[in-house]
Amino acid sequence: MHFLSKNDKFLNMLSIISLNLEDAAKYFDQSKIKSEADLHEFSQKMKSFERKGDSYVHELIIALNKTFVTPLQREDILELAMKMDNVLDGFEEWSMRLEIYRISHADEFMVEFVGLLFDSCKEINQAITLMSKKNLSGIRNSVIKINEYETQCDELTSKCITNLFKNEKDAIKIIQYKELYEMLESVADSCEDVADTLETIMMRNA
């Protein structure tokens, strides 16, 4: 394979982006929200992760523009960074929506969703780490796991929305929770987009 060399600056930049994403997902998963004050703190912390991610992507774009020869197609490097940034954007948008709706209690479905998304982000960071080792089988395993987590999120979306319409009588809550569930599913889709990009890079550099 012709993957990035161990000390390549673009691999280092992608690793920083993926690590920030995993850190954000970990905070997202482990946060304990019990009040509106907690909601605000949660939203602001997720915004700080998102801004940090944006700055890392900006630095990568500048480096790409200054580099004539790159070890991978520059479009692949940029797309991978942007796809990871989309996941982070989804986390930040969801936390902001939670604060707007003043929902300080995550139900069992949200907890399960968030756990699956954290697992996906761990696999994303693992795959980026394995790129430096040219570990094709390891990256492929991470891609498979991310796709499996996305499938579980699809099934969970159907389950939780069915439950919502069956048991919730408040029309406003139905609208709010349905949107929040679908936003989490969208984050899972963004994780799958990262996996698809990784798979494309593997095929092009095999």
N, C-alpha and C positions, 0 to 999 in steps of 0.2 A: 504494500500500500504506500501511497505517497502523502500520508497524513502529515500534519504540522509537526515539525521537529520539537523535541522536548523543551527547548528554551525559546521557541518562537514567540515574539511579542504578541501576535494575534491570538495564539492559544492562551497566553497569559491573560489577555483582555477578556476573552470569552469565559475563562475560568472565573475571573472576578465577577462578571455579570451573572454567571450561573450560581456562584456562591451567595451573592446578594439575594438572588431569587429564592434559594433554599432557606436562607436566614429569614426572609420575609414570610415564607410559607410556614416556617417553624413558629414564628411569632403569631401568625394568623391562627395556627392550630392550637397553640398553648394559651392564648389570651383568655382570661376569665373576666367576662363582662357582667356586672351586677347592677350598674347604675348608668344614668345619662353621662355622668362625669367619666366613667370608664369608656363609654362609647366615644366620647370626644378624644380621649387619650389614644384609644385604639385607632381611630381614623387618622389622627395626626401622625402616629407612628408609621402607619402604612403609607401615608403620603411621603414621609421622609425616605422610606425604602424606594418608593417609586421615583422620587427626584434623584436619588443616588444612582438608580438604574439608568435614568435618562442621561446623567452626566457621563456614565461609563460608555454608553452607546455613542454619545457625541465624541468622546475621546477616540473611540475606535474608528469612527467615520473620518476624523481628521487624519489619523494614522494611515488609513486606506488611501486617502487622497494624496498623501505624501510618499507613498510607496509604489514604485514602478512594477516590481515583481513580487507577487504574493504566493505562498506555498499552496494555497487553494484558490479557486476562483473567487475573486473579491465579492461577487454577487452572493456566493454561498456563505461567506463569512458574515456579510452584512445581513443576509436573510436570517441566519441563525440567531444573531444578536437581536434583531427586530422581533422575531417570534418569541424569544424569551421575554423581551420587554412587554409584549402584548399580554403575557401571563401576569406579569407584575401590575400592569395597568388594570387588569380585571380584579385583582385583589384590592387595589386601592379604590376602585369604583364601587365595589361591593361594600367595603367598610364605610365609605361616605354615604351610601344609600341607607345602610343600617342606622347611621346617626340621624339622617333626615327623617326616617320613619320612627325613630326613638324606640327601636326594638332592642331591649337589653337582655333578652333571654333567647339563646340559641336552642332550637328544638333538636330532637334526636336526629332528624334528617340532616340538618345543617352540620351537626357535629360529625356525622358520617361522611358527608360531602367534604368537609374541610380536611378530615383525616386522609381521604383518598387523594386530595390535591397536594397535600404535604408529601405523601408517598411519591406522587408523580414528579414533584420538584426535586426530591432526593435522587430519583433516577436520572433526571435531566443533568444535575450536577455530576453524578457519577459518570454519565456518558461523556461529558466534556472532559472530565479528568482522564478517562480512558483513551481519549484521542491522542494524548501525548505518548501513550504507551503502544499506540497502533494496535489496540486490542479490539479487533473487529468483532469477535464473538461476544465480548463483554458489552460493547455498544449495542449490538443487535439484541442482546437479552434485555437491556434497559428499554430499548424501543418497544419490544414486545410487552413488557410490563406496563409501560405508559399507555399503550393501546388497550390493555386489559383494564386498567383503572378507568379509562374513558368510557369503556363499555359498561362498567359497573355504575358510573355516574349517570349514564343514559337510563339504565334500569332504575336507579334510585330516583331520578326525576319523575319518571312515570309513576312510581310508587308513592312519592310524597305528594304529587299533585292530585292523584286519585284520593288519597287520604284527606287532603285539604278540602276538596269539594264535598266529600262525604261527611266530614265532621265539623267544619267551620261554618257558622251561620252569618258571621259579620262580613258583609261584602267588601268593605275596605281592607280588612285583614286578608281576605282571599286574594285581592289584587296585589297587596304588598308582598305576601309570602310567595305567591306564584312567581312574581318578578324576581325575588331573591333566589328562589330555587333555580330559575332559568339562567340567572347571571352566573351562578356557581357552575352550572352545566357548561356555560360558555367558556369559563376559565378552563374546564377540563378539555374542551375542544381546542383551546389555545395550546395546552400542553401536548395534545396529539399533533398539532401543527409543528411543534418543535421536533417531535419524534419523526414526522414525515420528512422534515428538512435534514435531520441526521441521517435518515435512510438514503436520501438522495445523495448526500455528500459521500457516504460509504460506497454507493454504486459508482459514482464518478471517479473515485480514487482507489478502487480495488485493483 
